[in-house]
Amino acid sequence: MEMHQIRYFLAVSEELNFTRAAERCNVAQPSLTRAIKLLEAELGGLLFHRERANTHLSELGRMVRPYLEKVHAETQEAKRHASEFTKLKKTTLKLGVMCTIAPNHLVDLVCGLQKRHPGIELELADASARQLEDRLVAGDLEIAVYCRPGTEPDERLHYLPLFREQFVIALPQNHRLAARNSVCPNDLNGERYLNRVACEFNGVAGPIWREHGFAGCETVYRSERDDWILAMIASGLGFGFMPASCANHPMVVARPMVDPEFWREVNLVTVRGRPHSPAVGALVREAMRAHWLGRPAIAADVAQERAAAELVTETA
């Protein structure tokens, strides 16, 4: 059964005239008649009785008509949704965002997407970097923003760097280290530690700290939420290790970790070779247009520098 056969059948059932139905469908009458006969052969009986000027539905025709009307209506609805999707008139895009990225980092991206592509409904899913990567590869997400320090890039994935940010030691205002300009790992020996469970550097920073004189400290609190960690730091319970932009509590002092320094490079990540929806392309363009921590995306800067270098070469 083909869609044009259903369309021809419905036209005849409404017009009760093969000639008018053919004109309505913009097809030659013999073609319409042939399509109806093929449909009758498939369904196993006559769909119409043709008695000179009295064409009418058969019992079989009356029985199948509601079902074929439903098939036709649902097909038209599917086509409408597909058209809206491809033209970005109405489509949902699920963006995975690492849970340690502050919401204000995404404001420029979301506002730009809404301004230039109002038909895209952005659905944000926050999780740890490892969880986002698993969901991205599995196809549950089309695109994600995260980083995984200390791991090799996955060859299955494509990375567009957005921004780099230094990690700091977050301290209560009256802490003995708050007067320092920076903090080294061995300065933290014996201190009380508030563990960010979803930290990008979990399992990575500890061994590096120990290589630089860190002998250990007491973990007194763990949480997946940075705002709870900050509240505990502000109350004097201990110190935290977090990106500079996350240490934004008025009663918390942030000092850069040095010797060694720790930085995170956050990327916009997709799966290589996977066909993506037009909405993903729109989001990538907006991400390259947006500002991250007050600066253009790293990938956008690199592209501009490459273009400028090529221009200099061409004009030399």
N, C-alpha and C positions, 0 to 999 in steps of 0.2 A: 504494500500500500504506500503510495507516494502522496506528498502534500498537495500537488496540483490536482490529483484525483479527488481528494477531499474537498478542495476549494470548488471544483466544478460541480460536484454532487450538491454542495450547499447552495450554490447559485441556482441550479435547476430546481431544488426543493423550494426555494423562495419564489422564483419566477414562474415555475410550472410551465416553462416554455424553453425548449432547447435553443431556439434561435436567439431569444433575448438573453439567455444565460451565457451563450457564446460571446455575444456583443459585450456583455458586462465584464466577462473575464478576458476580453481582448484576444480571443482565440478563434480560429476557424471552427465552424460547427462540426465538421467531420472529426476533427481532433478531439473536441469535447465529447462527442458521442463515443468515440473509440476509448477514451479514458474511462467513461462511465461503464462501458461494457467490460473492460479489464477489472474494474472494481467489483462489478457484479460477479465476475468469474471467481474472484478471490474470496468474496463473501458467501458465494454459493447460492445466489438467487437473484431475481429481478429486484431492482430498487425502485423502478418507476413502471407504471402502466401508461402506455401511449395510445390513446384512443381518439384519433383525429385532433380535435380542439380540446380534448379533455385529458391532459397529462396530469397524473397524480401519483403520490407516493404509494408504493406497495406496503404490505404489512412489514416486510423486512426493512424497507426504507424508513418507515416510521419508527421501527425499533432502534435502528442504528443511528438515526439522525442526532439524538442528544449526545451520544458518545463522540461522534465525529465533530459536532459543534464544539465540544469541550477540548478535543485534540487541537482543533484549529485555533481556538481562543488562547490556549496555553502556548502554542507555538508562536503566535503573534506577540504574546507577552514576553516570551523568552527572547525574541528578536529585539523587542523594545529595550529590555534590560541590557542585552548585549551591546546595542547601539549606544546607550547611555554610558556603559562601562568603557567602551573603547574611545568615546569622545570626552571622557572624564566629566560627564554631566551628573552622574550619581554612582559612586563606587566607594567601597570601604577598603582602607589600607591599614593593615596591622603592622605597626612599627614596634619592634622590641627595643627596649631601652634599659641599659644596665642600671640596677637599682641604686648605685652610688653616684649617679649623675643627677645633679640638682635640677629641679624643674625649670629654673630660670635660664639654664643653658639652652633649653629648647624653644624658648619664647620666639626668638627671631625666625627660626625655621617654621614653627607652626603658624605664625602670623603671615609669613610670606606665602605659605602653601594655601592658606585660607583666602588670601587676597587675590592670588592669580589662578587658583584652582578651587573655587568654592564648592564644586561638586564632589570633591574628595572628602570623605569622612574619615578622619584619622583616629585609629584605635590604638592606644598605647598599652603595651604589655611590659611590665617591669619584672626583672628577674636577675639572677647573678649572671656574670659573663659566661660561665660554663653552660648554664641552662639555656641561655639565649643561643649560644653556638649550636647546641644539640637540636633545638627547635628549628633553627634556620636550616640546618642540613636535612632535617626530617621533612621540611616543607611546611611546617606549621606557621612559620614566619617567612615573609618575602624579603625583609630587610631589617637590619638591627644596628644599634649604636652601642659599641662596647670596646673593651680592650682586655687582653690577657697577658700581662707582663710575665716574663720568664718562660714563655712557651714559644715554640717555633710557629711561624705562620702556617696555616692549613692550606695546602695547595688547591683544595677544592673551593676555596673562598677568595673573593676579591675585596681588597681593603682600600678605602679612600680615607686618608688621615684628615681629621677635622681639627683637633687641637692637642697641645701638650700642656701638662700642668704638673707642678712640683708638689710632692708630698711634704707635709709639715707634721710637727709634734704639737698637738693641741693641749694646752695647760690651763689650770685655774689661774686667775689673775695674781693670786698671792703665792704661787709656786716658786720654789727656789730657782728654777730655771727660766722663769718668765722674764727676768732682766737680761737674759742672754740674747744675742743677735741670731744665734743658730744653736742647734743641739746635735751632738754626736751620739752614736750608739752607746759608748761607755758612760755617757752622762746619765743614762737611764737605769743603771744597775741598782737593783733593790727597790725601784719605784713600783707603784701600783698601776696596773695596766687595764684599760677598758677596751675590750676586743670588739672590733667591727667584724661581725661574722661573715659579711659579704665582701670584705675588702679584697681588691684585686691582687694584693701582694701576700695574701694568706698562703703560708707554706713556702714563700719565696724570700720575703724580707728577713725572717728569723735567722737562717743560715748566714746571710750576708752580714747581719748585725754582729753575729758571733765572731765572724772573721775580723771584725773591726773593734774588738774589745768588749762586746756586750756579754756579761756574765749571767744575766737572767733577771727576771722581775716577777711579781705576783699578779696573776690575772684575777681581778676581783669582780668583773662584770662582763657579760657578753650580750650583744644585741644586733639584730639585722638592721635596725633603724638608726641613722646618724643623728636624728634629733634627740633620741633618748641618750645616746652616747654623749652628745654635747651637754645635755642637762646634767648628767652625772659628773662630767668634767667640771662644769660650772659650780657644782655643789662641793667640789674639792675631793672627790673620791679617787682621782688618779689622772693619768694622761691618756691621750688617744693618738693614733697614727692615721692620717687622712689627707685627701687632696686639699689644697689651699682653699678652693672655693667652697668646700663643705664646712670649714671651720668658721662659721659666720654667726656665732653666738656672742652677744654683747659682753658676757662675763667670761669669755674664753680668749686666751692669748695663743696665737699661732706663730711658731718659730720653724724656719726651714730645717729639715734634716740634712746634715752635711757629713762628709767623710764616711760613707759615700752619700751622694744625693740620690733621691728616688723620684722618677718622673713617670707619669702615665701618658701614653699617646692613644687618644680615643679615635676610633675609626667608624666609618659607615661601611657596613659589611653586607655583601650579597653573595650568592652562590654562582661560581663561574659556569658559564655555558647554559644556565637555566633560563628558559624564556620567561621574561618578567612582564607584568602588566604595565600599561601606559602610566598608571599611577606611581609605580616605582621610579620610572624615568623622571616624572614631575618632581618627586621628592628629592631625587639625587641632584637635579638642577637647583632646587631651592636650597639644599644643603651647601652647595658650592657658592650660592649667592649670599647666604646668611653669614653673620658674624658669630664667632665662638670665642668666649672670654674677651670680647671687644676687638677681635681680629678676624680677617677673612679665614676661611678654611685652609688648612695647610695644603691640601690637594689643589685648591684653586690658585694659591700663590705659586706653587710649583708649576702649574700649567701656564700661568702668566709669564713666569721666568723663562720657561722653555720656549714660549712663543716669541718673547723678546729676543732671546738668543738666536733663534732661527731667523728673525727679521734682520738682526745685525749681520749675520752670515750672508744673507741674500743681498744686502746692500753694500757689503764690503768690496 
